Amino acid sequence: MPAPIAIGEYAPDFHADQLLNNPNGALKLSDYTGKLIILDFWATWCQPCIAKIPEMERLQREFDGRLQFISVTSQSRTEIQQFLDRREKGQRTPSNIPYIVEDNQLKNAFPHGSIPHYVWLAGNGKVLAITGSEEVNEANIRQMLIEPVALKQKTELIRQYDRREPLLFDMETIAETNLFFNRALVGYIPGIGGGMVQTITSDSTSEFIKGQGNYRRITVRNQSVAGLYQVAFKDGKRNFRWENTILKVQEPGKLSSEKHGAPYTEWLADGNGFCYELIVPKNQAHRAWDLMKEDLRRWFPQYTATVEKRATPSICLVRTTEPDLLKSKGGEPMVNMGPFGGELRNVNLGYLVLELYIKGLKVHKKPVINLTGYRNPVDMKINADLSSLESINGALEPYGLALVEQDHEVENLVIRDSE
């Protein structure tokens, strides 16, 4: 594999023929000689990436003839075409940016561990900057068109981590022994991203070194203390997000941060991020959540956490008609939803609620709750901007459903300073 291209080096004249939204049908960097080029590495599941698109389109119009955004993704042509079609239908404005799809070439040339990721190129192919989304703004573009300056560089260590495997423990070392418990807490680990994997409820019989056969695990990567508590109190059957997490502490800045992108990563690395792993025998999986709570009490004695029901401003899914307009006709279960809608087939409404939250409604900072009482599998096609209640309700109306904003009694995770 060729070496990554660094700032100050020159990119070769890449040729891409897997393209959408480009009238010429193929694309080379040399097509934009004399222009400032910004490569936008993104994905349809990346909320910050989607949120940046309107601004990029505005900047493309503002500096047309001098600037060229090129969006790059490894996702398939079909996935991106569906995204663009739904977005255009919801926004009624076609995109003015070409999309390279099914890419590996540019990703290998400019490797990255997180998106959005932006590579700034001069018209002669020289790499001017590699940044996060904060640097992509009108003032910086205007300056780079006059005379290139040093922008805040996006730096990240990239490590290969297989999420199917334990993070902090080598299962091969106990191949011929009986594992009773393994519990570990470490600080922030750069290069592996953030998130959580749990196989406590798994029925998999795959090799135990994957943590899903003879053993079960909870693995949490690069989360704040509050994030660890949110995982521990899931108990395998509920979710605690920031919409239903209350911090009643003197220094909330040690538990959470409103920062995003590189500033948030820096906050985690500054003593506020942790990785945790618990591995238990399969027959002890039912104890895992309690064991994690016990660990947090031991390692963070300055805090206590409880679950309390409170009336909370919420977005509630309700039925608006008595006739059943939802019932599935059967077939292979399928969930294909993006920020501008998609399709559900032969799955329950819980999937709709989850997809609406993840792909758009999260911006409202309210819990999304299913109050329909409907238990049958459903078939639905949604064409809407999933960040807009009005747009979603227009798509839900034919199914006898609506989203209503109202107070509802919700379980809240409350974290306090210890007395």
C-alpha positions in Angstrom: 0.0 0.0 0.0 1.4 3.5 -0.9 2.6 5.7 1.9 0.0 8.3 3.1 0.3 11.7 1.6 1.3 14.4 4.1 0.8 18.2 4.2 3.3 19.8 1.9 3.5 16.8 -0.4 1.8 16.5 -3.8 -1.2 14.2 -4.6 -1.0 12.3 -7.8 -3.7 13.0 -10.4 -6.3 10.6 -8.9 -8.9 9.3 -11.4 -12.4 8.3 -10.1 -15.1 6.7 -12.3 -17.4 5.7 -9.5 -19.3 9.0 -9.3 -22.6 10.5 -8.6 -23.9 14.0 -9.3 -21.1 14.7 -11.8 -22.2 15.5 -15.4 -18.8 14.5 -16.9 -19.1 10.9 -15.7 -15.5 10.7 -14.5 -13.3 12.9 -12.4 -9.6 13.7 -12.2 -8.0 16.2 -9.8 -6.4 17.9 -12.8 -9.9 18.8 -13.9 -9.8 21.5 -11.2 -6.3 23.0 -11.9 -6.1 26.5 -10.5 -8.9 25.9 -8.0 -8.8 25.3 -4.2 -10.0 21.7 -3.8 -11.5 20.3 -0.5 -12.0 16.6 -0.2 -14.8 15.8 2.2 -14.6 12.2 3.6 -18.0 11.3 5.0 -20.8 8.7 5.4 -24.5 8.7 5.6 -24.5 7.5 9.2 -22.4 10.4 10.3 -24.6 13.1 11.8 -21.9 15.9 11.8 -21.1 15.0 8.2 -24.8 15.4 7.1 -25.1 18.7 9.1 -22.2 20.1 7.2 -23.6 19.5 3.7 -25.8 22.6 3.4 -22.9 24.8 4.4 -20.6 23.2 1.9 -23.2 23.7 -0.9 -23.5 27.3 0.1 -19.8 27.8 0.0 -19.6 26.0 -3.3 -22.0 28.6 -4.7 -20.3 31.5 -3.0 -16.9 30.6 -4.5 -17.9 28.9 -7.7 -15.1 28.9 -10.2 -12.4 29.2 -7.5 -13.4 26.4 -5.1 -14.4 22.7 -5.6 -15.7 20.5 -2.9 -15.5 16.7 -3.7 -17.3 14.4 -1.3 -15.7 10.9 -0.9 -17.1 7.8 0.7 -16.5 4.1 0.6 -20.3 3.4 0.7 -22.0 1.8 -2.3 -23.4 3.7 -5.2 -26.9 2.5 -4.3 -26.7 3.7 -0.7 -25.5 7.2 -1.8 -28.0 7.5 -4.6 -30.8 6.7 -2.2 -29.5 9.3 0.2 -29.3 12.0 -2.5 -32.7 11.2 -3.9 -34.3 11.4 -0.4 -32.4 14.5 0.5 -33.4 16.2 -2.8 -37.0 15.3 -2.3 -37.0 16.6 1.3 -34.9 19.7 0.5 -36.2 20.3 -3.0 -32.7 21.5 -3.9 -30.2 19.3 -5.9 -26.7 19.1 -4.6 -24.0 21.0 -6.5 -21.1 18.8 -5.2 -19.8 15.6 -7.0 -19.8 12.4 -4.9 -17.0 9.8 -5.3 -18.5 6.4 -4.1 -17.0 3.0 -3.3 -13.7 4.6 -2.7 -10.5 3.0 -1.3 -7.9 4.9 -3.3 -8.3 8.3 -1.7 -9.0 6.9 1.8 -5.7 5.0 1.6 -3.9 8.1 0.4 -5.4 10.2 3.3 -6.0 7.7 6.1 -8.2 8.8 9.0 -9.9 7.3 12.0 -12.9 9.6 12.3 -15.2 11.6 10.0 -15.9 14.2 8.8 -12.3 14.5 7.6 -11.2 17.3 5.2 -8.2 17.5 2.9 -7.4 20.9 1.4 -5.5 20.8 -2.0 -4.1 23.5 -4.1 -4.9 23.5 -7.8 -1.5 21.9 -8.5 -2.3 19.0 -6.1 -0.2 20.2 -3.2 -1.7 19.3 0.2 -2.3 22.5 2.1 -4.1 21.3 5.2 -5.9 18.3 6.8 -8.6 19.5 9.2 -11.8 18.8 11.0 -15.1 20.5 10.2 -14.5 23.5 12.4 -11.9 24.8 9.9 -14.2 24.6 6.9 -15.7 28.0 6.9 -16.0 31.1 4.7 -13.2 33.1 6.4 -10.6 30.3 6.0 -11.6 29.6 2.4 -11.3 33.2 1.5 -7.9 33.4 3.1 -6.6 30.2 1.4 -7.7 31.6 -2.0 -5.6 34.7 -1.4 -2.6 33.1 0.3 -2.4 29.7 1.9 -1.9 29.8 5.7 -1.5 27.1 8.3 -4.9 25.8 9.6 -5.4 23.9 12.7 -4.5 20.4 11.7 -6.6 17.3 12.5 -4.2 14.9 14.1 -5.2 11.4 15.1 -3.5 8.1 15.8 -5.1 5.3 13.9 -5.0 1.8 15.4 -6.5 -1.4 14.1 -9.1 -2.7 16.6 -11.5 -5.5 15.9 -14.7 -4.7 17.9 -15.6 -8.4 17.9 -12.6 -9.0 20.2 -11.9 -7.9 23.8 -10.1 -4.6 24.1 -8.1 -4.9 27.3 -7.6 -8.7 27.7 -6.2 -11.4 25.5 -8.6 -14.3 25.6 -6.1 -16.7 24.1 -4.2 -16.7 27.3 -7.0 -18.6 29.1 -7.8 -21.1 26.3 -7.2 -24.0 28.7 -8.3 -22.4 32.0 -11.6 -21.3 33.7 -12.1 -17.6 33.6 -14.0 -16.4 36.6 -13.9 -12.6 36.1 -11.8 -10.0 34.3 -12.4 -6.3 35.0 -10.2 -3.4 33.9 -10.4 0.3 33.7 -7.8 2.5 31.9 -7.6 6.0 30.6 -8.2 7.4 27.2 -6.7 5.3 24.3 -6.1 7.3 21.1 -6.8 5.8 17.8 -9.7 3.4 18.6 -12.7 5.8 18.5 -15.5 5.6 21.1 -18.4 3.4 21.7 -19.7 0.3 23.4 -20.0 -3.4 22.7 -22.0 -5.8 24.9 -22.5 -9.5 24.3 -24.3 -10.1 27.6 -27.6 -10.9 25.8 -25.9 -12.7 22.9 -26.9 -16.3 21.9 -23.9 -16.6 19.6 -21.8 -19.8 19.8 -18.8 -18.3 17.9 -15.2 -18.9 19.1 -14.8 -17.8 22.7 -11.9 -15.5 21.8 -14.5 -13.3 20.2 -16.1 -13.0 23.6 -19.4 -14.4 22.5 -19.1 -18.2 23.0 -18.1 -19.4 26.5 -17.8 -15.8 27.8 -19.7 -12.6 27.7 -18.4 -9.1 27.9 -19.0 -5.3 28.1 -16.5 -3.2 26.4 -16.6 0.6 26.6 -14.2 2.7 24.6 -13.2 6.3 25.4 -16.2 7.5 27.3 -16.6 10.1 30.1 -17.5 9.1 33.6 -21.1 9.9 32.9 -20.9 7.8 29.8 -19.7 4.8 31.8 -22.7 5.3 34.2 -25.1 5.5 31.2 -23.8 2.1 30.1 -23.9 0.5 33.5 -27.5 1.4 34.2 -28.7 0.1 30.9 -29.3 -3.2 32.5 -29.7 -4.6 29.0 -33.2 -3.2 28.5 -33.2 0.6 28.5 -31.2 3.5 27.2 -29.8 6.6 29.0 -28.7 9.4 26.7 -28.1 13.0 27.5 -31.8 13.7 27.1 -32.6 11.7 30.2 -29.3 12.1 32.2 -29.2 14.7 34.9 -25.9 15.9 36.4 -26.5 17.3 39.9 -22.8 17.9 40.7 -20.6 20.9 41.5 -18.3 20.3 38.5 -20.3 18.9 35.6 -17.4 19.7 33.2 -15.6 16.7 34.6 -18.5 14.4 33.6 -19.6 15.7 30.2 -18.6 18.2 27.5 -20.5 20.1 24.9 -17.5 20.1 22.6 -17.4 18.2 19.3 -14.8 16.8 17.0 -11.1 17.5 17.8 -11.9 19.7 20.8 -13.9 16.9 22.4 -11.2 14.3 21.7 -8.7 16.7 23.4 -11.1 17.0 26.4 -11.3 13.2 26.7 -7.5 12.8 26.5 -7.1 15.5 29.2 -8.0 13.0 31.9 -11.7 12.9 31.2 -12.0 9.8 29.0 -11.9 6.1 30.1 -12.0 2.6 28.6 -13.7 -0.2 30.6 -14.0 -3.9 30.1 -15.8 -6.7 32.0 -15.6 -10.3 30.9 -17.6 -13.0 32.7 -18.4 -16.7 32.2 -21.5 -17.3 30.1 -23.4 -18.5 33.1 -22.7 -15.3 35.0 -23.8 -12.9 32.3 -26.9 -11.9 34.3 -24.6 -10.3 36.9 -22.7 -8.2 34.4 -24.6 -4.9 34.8 -24.5 -5.1 38.6 -20.8 -5.9 38.5 -20.1 -2.8 36.4 -22.1 -0.6 38.8 -20.0 -2.0 41.6 -16.8 -1.2 39.8 -17.9 2.4 39.2 -18.8 2.9 42.9 -15.3 1.6 43.7 -13.3 3.6 41.2 -15.4 6.8 41.3 -16.5 7.1 45.0 -17.0 10.8 44.6 -20.2 10.2 42.7 -23.5 8.3 43.2 -26.1 7.4 40.6 -29.7 6.5 40.8 -32.6 6.0 38.3 -35.6 8.2 39.0 -38.9 8.7 37.1 -39.6 12.3 36.2 -42.0 14.2 33.9 -39.7 15.0 31.0 -40.3 17.0 27.8 -40.5 14.2 25.2 -41.3 13.4 21.6 -44.0 10.7 21.6 -45.1 8.4 18.8 -48.9 7.9 18.9 -51.6 6.4 16.7 -54.1 8.8 15.1 -56.5 6.3 13.5 -58.2 3.0 14.6 -57.8 1.1 11.3 -54.6 -0.9 11.1 -52.5 0.8 8.4 -49.2 -0.6 9.5 -49.3 -4.4 9.5 -46.5 -6.1 7.6 -47.1 -8.4 4.7 -44.2 -10.5 5.8 -40.9 -11.1 4.1 -37.2 -10.8 5.2 -36.9 -8.2 8.0 -35.1 -5.1 6.8 -34.2 -1.7 8.2 -32.8 0.9 5.7 -33.0 4.4 7.1 -30.9 7.5 6.5 -31.3 11.1 7.6 -33.9 11.6 4.8 -35.9 8.5 5.4 -35.9 5.0 4.0 -37.8 1.7 4.5 -38.8 -0.7 7.3 -40.0 -4.2 6.5 -41.4 -6.8 8.9 -40.0 -5.2 12.0 -41.6 -3.7 15.1 -42.1 0.0 15.7 -39.2 0.1 18.1 -36.9 0.1 15.1 -38.7 3.2 13.7 -38.3 5.1 17.0 -34.6 4.2 17.3 -33.9 5.2 13.7 -35.8 8.5 14.0 -33.8 9.4 17.0 -30.3 8.4 15.7 -30.8 9.7 12.2 -32.3 13.1 13.0 -34.5 13.7 16.1 -31.4 13.6 18.4 -30.9 17.3 17.5 -34.1 18.1 19.5 -32.5 16.8 22.7 -35.6 15.0 23.9 -36.4 11.3 24.5 -38.3 9.7 21.7 -41.0 7.3 23.1 -43.3 4.8 21.5 -46.8 5.2 23.0 -48.7 3.4 20.3 -49.0 0.1 22.1 -48.7 -1.6 18.7 -47.1 -5.0 18.8 -47.3 -6.4 15.2 -44.4 -6.1 12.7 -44.8 -3.2 10.3 -44.0 -2.2 6.7 -43.3 1.5 6.2 -41.7 3.8 3.6 -40.6 7.2 5.0 -39.5 10.1 2.8 -38.7 13.0 5.1 -36.1 15.1 6.8 -35.6 13.1 10.0 -34.5 16.2 11.9 -37.9 17.9 11.2 -41.0 17.0 13.2 -43.2 18.6 10.6 -41.5 16.7 7.7 -41.7 13.3 9.6 -45.4 13.8 10.5 -46.2 14.4 6.9 -44.7 11.0 6.1 -46.3 9.2 9.1 -49.8 10.5 8.3 -50.7 7.7 5.8 -49.9 5.1 8.4 -52.1 6.6 11.1 -49.1 7.8 13.2 -47.9 11.1 14.5 -45.1 12.5 16.7 -46.4 14.7 19.5 -44.3 16.9 21.8 -45.5 16.5 25.4 -44.3 15.8 28.9 -44.0 12.1 29.7 -42.8 10.2 32.8 -39.4 9.0 31.8 -36.6 7.1 33.7 -33.8 9.5 34.2 -30.2 8.7 35.3 -29.3 11.1 38.0 -25.6 11.5 39.0 -24.8 13.4 42.2 -21.7 14.2 44.2 -21.3 11.8 47.1 -22.1 13.2 50.5 
